[in-house]
Amino acid sequence: MPTVLREGNLRVVIYTDDHPPPHVHVFGDGETRIALLGQDGSAEVVRIVGADRRESRRALYIVREKRDYLLERWRDIHG
């Protein structure tokens, strides 16, 4: 489970044995799973477990800012 990005106390992870569509898991106090290509083509939150709204909003902001990089990393890992 490679950590592909760190921002403060948040760790963005892409599991090597995960499934499409492209998404990341962001860990802080909880976990926020974020699809890199949502309904409108931008990143969107898929699931929140244990993270509060503030942490999830921050995670989404970071993923949206770094989406191109994260998509590239997803493709490096999953082909």
N, C-alpha and C positions, 0 to 999 in steps of 0.2 A: 504494500500500500504506500506508494511514493507520495510524499508531500511535495507538491509542485509549486506552492506559493505560501508565504507567511506574511501576515499583516498584523502587527501588534500581537494580541493573544489569539488570533484566528489562524488556523492551519487549513489550507485547501488541499484536498486529497483526491486522487483518481485511483481507484482500485484496479489492479492489473487483471483481475478475473471478473470484471464487471460487464455489464450488458449495455447495448444501445437503448435509447438514444443518448448522445453525449451529455454527460452531467458530471458534477463534482459534489463532494461531500465537504462541508465546511464545519470544522470543529472548533469550539470555544468552550463555553460552559455547557453547551448542548451540541446538537448537530442540525445543520440546515442543508438539505439536499437541493441543489439548484440545477435545473436543465439549462444547458448552454444555448439551445435553440428552442425557445418557447413558441407558443401559438403565433405571436407576431414577429418571430425571428430573433427576438432579444432574450436574454436570460430571464428565467422566472423561477420562483420558489415552488418546489414540488412537495416537500415534506419538512416538517419541523419536529424535532424530538428533543425536549429539554432546554431548548434555547428560548430566550424571551424575545419579544418583538424587536427591541432595540438591536440585539445581537443579529437577528435574522435580517433586518433592514441593512445593517452595516455589511453583512456577508453578501447580500444581493448587490449592494453598491460596488463592493470590491470586485465581485465576479463580472459585473457589467463593464467596469473599467478595464478589466484584464481579459475579457472574453476571447478576443482573437488569440492571445497567447495561450489561454487554456484550451481552446479548440485545437490548436497546434499540438499541444502536449497530449490531448486525448488521442489524436491521430497517430502521434509517435508511439503511444502505448498500445493502441487497439488496431492500428492500421486503417 
